[in-house]
């Protein structure tokens, strides 16, 4: 089968880290290579990939933005792609890409024993190489024709949900897990009167759609840098959409102050802020956009950033980080796919693996919120 495989290269990593988005797509450490179709281990099944997404964390890896401190918990070379819609014997399934204790042939660690597989202590231990599907040297991710998984990691897609919406199950689970942690979870959500989402990529926009679907009826504002993102935010239920955080805070009525050095700071901001951009600038904006005693939710994966922590203690903020999901959140996210109004508008027309340069250029240029591949088995 054809696969898009990432081969790590320290010189290319350093070059991409230095040049950022100016680094040429053609020079990225990806190769279109043929591999044997994977054979499922005993008790596992093989699934044909229908669609696979390009995640911001994939771009961060390719462009040298992720933290080297996390390198022990992933393994390469690897077939990338952890946002996977697949098919098993005609049944469409969303794939939970976690490879925790059960997959690694180990007794449950404390996190897995309480159902928190996303916090598994053994992601670099056991019978498999470190990392989940898409970041694992032993098992292919979704940027290839086939994957293998335990049946418990496969979630049937509800009838009537189009493929372009179903492929969003994994990032939707990331958003749902974060909202559970920040606002009470399941059927007992306690949403604040005002919330700001900074970042209108896939995670930010799905968080917006989820908040409305779960009952947030207060002021729900979004910072969106690009016109397409802004239009999608309005269609998904944003109260107001702003080009930057300063405009949002000014409209809210927060008080602005000028320090002796650095950007303006604020008092009287939002009761809650969701940070879904993962950059140094967005993290700084988030810290000052939250009202005193407010709550901040850091969603998804950020790069390696430096940050001024003074507003954390100065405003006595509650900070909650949320990176992945557990099995329960993933299942609930799949069930919610049928209730969300049109998130498939985020998704690009599918790219063939052979056109990976065009696909990644489209992702880097933000011509679409979510770029997807359609591998051929």
N, C-alpha and C positions, 0 to 999 in steps of 0.2 A: 504494500500500500504506500501511497505518497504521503509524506509527512513534512511539516515545517518544524525543523529541529534547531534548537538553540545550542550553540557551541561556545562556551565562555572563552573570552580572550581578554587578558588583563590590559594589553595595549589598546584594544578597541573600547574596553570599559572606560579607561582613562580618557581616551579621545572623546567618547560620547559624553562623559561627565564634564569635560571642559567646554565642548561646543554646544551641548544641550540640543535644542530643536533645530539648530543649524547643521547638526551631524547628518550626513547624507544617508537616506534610507538604504541605498544600495550597499553601503558599507556595514550595515548591521550584522551581527554574528548569527545570522539565520541561514539555513540551507534547506532547499527542497530536496529531500532524499527519499529513496525507497527503503522500506523496512518490511520484514515479515509481519503478517497479521498476527496480533497477540493471541496467545493461547491462554484461556482462563484457567487459573488455579482451581483445585478441587473446591466445589461449593460456590464458585464465582460464575458469572455469565459474561458473554461477549455481546457488545452493543454496537450497532452501526451509527456513526455520527451523522445527524441531519444538519445541525447548525452549531457553530462554536463562536463565542464572542471574543473580541479583543478588549481586555480589561486595562484600566489605567495602570495596574500593577505590572502587566506585561510590558507596556510602554516604558514604565520606570525601570524595569530590568534591562530592556534593550538600550535605553539611553543613559544608563549609569546613574540613575537617581536614587535607587534604593540603598538602604544602609548595609554596608559590608558586615556589620555586627550580626545580621540575620543569616549570613551565608551557611552556618552549620546546619540550618534547618531545611535546606533545599539541596537538590542534587542535580548535576548536569553531566553530559549533554542530555537534554530532555525535549520531548515533543510538547510544546506549550499548549495552552488552552484549558482553562478550568471552568469556563461557563459553557456547559454542554447540554444540548438537546439531542437525544439519541433515540434509537428504536430497537426493541427486542421482540422478535416474532410478530411484527406488525403493530406493537403497542408503543406509542410515543412515551418517552420517560425523560424527566429531568434528572440529571446526575449530580448527586452530592459528591464532590471530589475529595473529601477528607480521607486520609489514610491513617487511622488511629490504632489503638491497641488491638482491636478485633482483626483488622487487616494485617497487622504486623505479627500475629501469632503470639501475642502477649496477654497475660492476665490484665484485667482492667486496672489502669492507674486510678488514683482518687478522682480525677476529673472525669474520666470515662465512666467510672462507676456511678457517678451522680448524673450522667447524661450529658456532660459538657465536652463532647468529643472535640470541639474546636479549641479547647484548652489542653488537649492531650499532652501529657508529660513526655511521651515516647515518640514524638514525631521524627526523631533522628535515631531510633533504636529498632531492634527486632529484625525480622527476615526481609524487610524491604529497605531500599535506599531512603534517605531523608526526603521529606516533603510530600505534598499531596499531588493528585493528578494535575498535570500541567507544569509541575516543578519537580518531577521525579524521574530519575535516570532509569528505573526499572520498568515503569509502566507508562504507556503513551497517554498524553492528554488529547484534547479535542481537535487540535490542528492536524489531524490525521483521519483516516477513514474509519478506524475501529478503536474502541477502548474496552477494557475489562473492569468489572466491578462486582462487589458483593450485591446480591439482590436487595439487601436492606438499604443500599445507597441509591436505589432507583425508585422514582416517584411517578406514577402514572399521571399524564397530563389530562385534565378534565376535557370532556368533549366540548367542541365549539371554541376552544382557545387556539388561535392561529399559532403557527410555528414561531412567527416573529415576536409574539408575546411570550411564548413558552421558553424561549432561549434566555429570557430575563429572570428565570427562577432563582439562579444563584445570587446575582446582585440584589434581588428583592429580599432574599433570605438574610443577606448582610444588613440591609436597612431595617428589616423587621426585628432582628435580634437586638440591634442598637436601640430601637424605640422601646422594646421590652425592658431593656436595662435602664433606660433614662426615665421612662414615664410609667412604670408600674407593671406593664406586661399583661398579655392575654386579654381578658375581658374587664380588667380593672384599671384602665389607663386614666391618668390624671394629667391632662394637658394644660399648659399655662395659658394665660390670656394673650400672650404675644410670643411668637417664635420666628427666628430668622434662620434661613438656610443659606450658608455661604458656599457656593459651588453648585453649578447646574449641569454637571455631567450626569452620567447614568445613576450613580448613587444618590446625588442630591435630588434629582427629579423623581426617582422612585420613592424616596423618603417623603417628598411632597405629596405624591399620589396616595401613599400609605396613610399619612397623617389625616388626610381628608377621609379616606375610606374607613379609618378606625375611629372617627368621631371628633377630630380637632375642628372646632367651629369658631375659634378665635382668630386673631390676626396672624396670618401665616405668610411671611414675606420671603422673597428669594433674591439673592444677588446673582445675576447672570451676566457674564461679560460679552456674550455673543448673541446676535439677533435671533438665530434659530433657537438657542436655549431659552431666550426670554419668551418667545412665542409659545414654546412648549410648556414653560412654567405657567403661563396664563391659562393655557388649555387644561392643565392638570389641577387648577384650583388655587393658584397663588392669589393672595389678597392684593399685593403690590409686587412689582418686579423692578429692581434697581440695577444700574450699571456698576455700582460699587457700594461698599459698606458705608462710606461717609454719607452718601445720598440717602440710604435707608435710615441711618441714625438721625440725620437732620429732619427727615419727614416724620419720624417717630416723636421728635421733640427732645431728644437727648441733648445734654449740655456739652459743648465742645471746649476743650482747653488746649493751649499750645505749650508744650514743654520746652525747656531750654535747648534740647536736642531731640531730633526724631519727629515722627508723625504725630498728628493730633491725637488726644486721648479724650475719653467720654465718661460721663456719668448719666445714669438714668436710662440705660439701654433696654434690651429685650430680656424678658423673663427667662427665655431659653434660646440657645444658639446651637445649631447643628453645623459642624465643620465637615464639609464633604469635598474639599478641594485638595487638601494634603500638601500645602506648600508653606514655606516660612512666612510669606506675607499674609496668607489666609489665616494662619494660626494666630498671628499677631492681631489681625483685625477681629478675629473671634474673641480673643481675650478681652478686648476693650468694648466689644459690642454687647456683652452680657451685662445686665443690670446687677447691682450690688446684691449678693446673696443668690445670684442666678445659677442656672445649670447649663453646662456645656457638654455636648455629645460629640466626640471625635469618631467619625465613621470611616471604615475602610482602611486602606494602607497609605501611609504617608512616606515620603522620601526621607532622607537624612537631613534634618533641619536644625538650625540654631534658633533659640527662642528666649525672649525676655520674660521671665516668670513673675515679675513684680505684680502684674494685675491679678494673678491667681490668689495671692494672699491678701493684697490690698482690697480687693472687692469680695473676698471670702466666697469664691466660686466653687461649686461642685463640678468636678471634671470626671467624665465617664468615657473610657475608651472602649471601642467595640470593633473587632477586626473580622470576625467570621460568624459562625452560627452553630447551633446544635441540631440534632436530628429533628426535634420537635419544631423548631423555628423553620427549618427547611420544608417540612411537610405542610406547615401552615401557610408558608409563602406560596407553595404550589396551589393550595386550595384557594388562596386569594386571587390568583391570576384571573379567574373568571369575574371578579368583582371590580377590577380596576378599569377606569375609562380610557382605553386607547393608548396604553404605554408602548404599543408596537410602533407608534410614530417616532420613537427614539431610534429605531433600528434601520440600518442601511439595507439596500439590496445586497444579497449575498455575493461575496467575492469567491472565485475559485482560488485554491491554494497557489496555483501557478501565477496568479496576479497579486501575490502578497505585497509586493512593493507598492502597487496602487492602493491596496487596502490600508497599509500602514501610513502612507502619505495622507489618505483621507482621514484617518484617525488623528494624525498629528495636526492636520489643518482644521480639525473639528468640522469637517463638512457634514458629518453625521455625529449624533451623540454616541451611538453604539454601532461599531463596525462588526460585521459577522462574516465568517467563512462558511462555505458549503463544501466540505470535503467530499471527494468521490471515493467510495469504497473500492 
